[in-house]
């Protein structure tokens, strides 16, 4: 299938040879960043890498933004900001 056909069928095929690096605007919340990263990964079918407050985030197509937020909050969020 060609990329246009995949979009019409609502399917996404992950490209295995391309990754995109994404930068966030200052003041962005992790939940907003995660949701937009996941949407972008799904839309383009690529692995995304982003730096969020000095921590590297990796997102693949089909990733759930809530899992990314939970992982960030439990393991990556600076200790002074944890609940």
C-alpha positions as CSV (number, residue, x, y, z in Angstrom):
1,X,0.0,0.0,0.0
2,X,1.1,3.5,-0.7
3,X,1.0,6.2,2.1
4,X,-2.1,7.8,0.7
5,X,-3.9,4.5,0.7
6,X,-2.9,3.9,4.3
7,X,-4.4,7.2,5.4
8,X,-7.6,6.5,3.6
9,X,-8.0,3.1,5.3
10,X,-7.2,4.7,8.7
11,X,-4.2,2.4,9.1
12,X,-0.7,3.5,10.1
13,X,2.4,1.7,9.1
14,X,5.4,2.5,11.2
15,X,8.5,3.6,9.2
16,X,11.5,1.8,10.5
17,X,14.2,4.0,9.0
18,X,13.1,7.4,10.1
19,X,12.8,9.1,13.5
20,X,11.9,12.7,14.2
21,X,13.2,14.8,17.0
22,X,10.6,17.2,18.5
23,X,11.1,20.3,20.6
24,X,8.5,21.7,23.0
25,X,7.7,25.3,23.8
26,X,8.6,26.5,27.2
27,X,5.8,26.1,29.8
28,X,4.3,23.0,28.2
29,X,2.7,20.5,30.6
30,X,3.7,16.8,30.3
31,X,0.2,15.7,29.6
32,X,-0.2,18.1,26.7
33,X,3.3,17.2,25.4
34,X,2.5,13.5,25.6
35,X,-0.8,13.8,23.9
36,X,0.6,15.8,21.0
37,X,3.6,13.4,20.7
38,X,1.4,10.4,20.5
39,X,-0.9,12.1,17.9
40,X,2.1,13.1,15.8
41,X,3.6,9.6,15.9
42,X,0.2,8.1,14.8
43,X,-0.3,10.7,12.1
44,X,3.1,10.2,10.5
45,X,3.9,6.6,11.5
46,X,7.4,7.4,12.9
47,X,9.3,7.1,16.1
48,X,9.5,10.4,17.9
49,X,12.2,11.6,20.3
50,X,11.8,14.6,22.5
51,X,13.5,16.3,25.4
52,X,11.1,17.3,28.2
53,X,12.8,19.0,31.1
54,X,16.1,17.3,30.5
55,X,14.5,13.8,30.1
56,X,14.3,11.9,26.8
57,X,10.9,10.7,25.7
58,X,10.5,8.1,23.0
59,X,7.1,7.6,21.4
60,X,6.0,5.0,18.7
61,X,2.8,5.0,16.7
62,X,0.0,3.4,18.8
63,X,1.5,4.7,22.1
64,X,-1.0,5.8,24.7
65,X,-0.2,9.3,26.1
66,X,-1.4,8.3,29.5
67,X,1.3,5.6,29.8
68,X,3.9,8.2,28.8
69,X,2.7,10.6,31.5
70,X,2.5,7.9,34.1
71,X,6.1,6.8,33.3
72,X,7.4,10.3,33.4
73,X,5.7,11.1,36.7
74,X,6.8,7.9,38.4
75,X,10.4,7.6,37.1
76,X,11.5,10.7,35.3
77,X,9.9,13.7,37.0
78,X,12.3,15.5,39.2
79,X,12.0,14.3,42.8
80,X,11.1,17.8,44.2
81,X,8.0,17.8,42.0
82,X,6.7,14.3,42.8
83,X,3.5,13.8,44.9
